[in-house]
Amino acid sequence: MLEKVKKYFIQIQKSDEKTRRHFIFVFSTISTLIVIIFWIMYLTTYTIAPVDNNNFSATSSLFQINASNTSTQNQTTSHFTFLKNFWETFKKGFYKISSDVKSGFLYLENKIKQGLEFFASIFTQKTNIQIKNEFPFQDYLKNYNKN
């Protein structure tokens, strides 16, 4: 089985550019979906629905799971709570990433403006060019003309 997989990957490596790009896209999509599935499984496993205060017994603690969560009504509430928590987390992450990207673009825009101002200052500077009629062998030519 492992040899078949190795031969398959070697065949992909030896194929043309279009086929390799196709497989890169397919395998990237599959791995992205696997990561998203594991992320959702993690969130469903470790996201605990809020427990009502009236269901606590004298021996209950914050880390115990309430047995009444097994009813269908509480499962629906738990599912709704998961979706609510999921979207709240997603929105917070999206806002954080978008604000970081925005600040990065503003920084880049500022640096581009500074660079353009620098180049503009170079090209708008007035320079005085003095042209002299002297060249390195002028003394030699003066003496040569005398002879």
WORAHU-V435148 format. One record per backbone hydrogen bond with DSSP energy under -0.5 kcal/mol. NH is the residue of the N-H (numbers start at 0). CO is the residue of the C=O. If there is no record, write none. Layout:
nh = <NH/NH>
co = <CO/CO>
This chain:
nh = <4/5/6/7/8/9/10/11/12/13/14/14/19/20/21/22/23/24/25/26/27/28/29/30/31/32/33/34/35/36/37/38/39/40/41/42/43/44/45/46/47/54/55/59/63/68/69/70/74/75/76/77/78/79/80/81/82/83/84/85/86/87/88/89/90/91/92/93/94/95/96/97/98/99/100/101/102/103/104/105/106/107/108/109/110/111/112/113/114/115/116/117/118/119/120/121/122/123/124/124/126/128/129/130/131/137/140/141/142/143/144/145/146/146>
co = <0/1/2/3/4/5/6/7/8/9/10/11/15/16/17/18/19/20/21/22/23/24/25/26/27/28/29/30/31/32/33/34/35/36/37/38/39/40/41/42/45/51/52/56/60/65/66/67/70/71/72/73/74/75/76/77/78/79/80/81/82/83/84/85/86/87/88/89/90/91/92/93/94/95/96/97/98/99/100/101/102/103/104/105/106/107/108/109/110/111/112/113/114/115/116/117/118/119/120/121/124/126/127/128/129/134/136/137/138/139/140/141/142/143>
